[in-house]
């Protein structure tokens, strides 16, 4: 299993709608709306990097209300 954190910016005013949609994805473990440079933070768990790539490119960045993302892949968990 692979764990990653994805931070993203959504269109102004769409943060709650975006988070509600993203929370419905089975890969998503946690999600938060933030103040600061990024609007939303999600923790995801997938089987491999290919699944992570599909999640980020198709389900998240593939939507018009997502402006940009940055992904952090966890290399060591306690």
C-alpha angles and dihedrals in degrees: 000000000000125000123202140170119221122197118192146174119228131196111279111278096011098089097105093045091049093048092048090053094045092048088062091064111100092223092063115096101170136005135188138183109225142197115226137041094342128045103205136027122194132182114212136185121203136163098246146344093276091060090047090051092051092047094050099040101038109025100032113021091032091073123091094227093061112086100182144337140205121200128206116195115208113231099181129026129185 
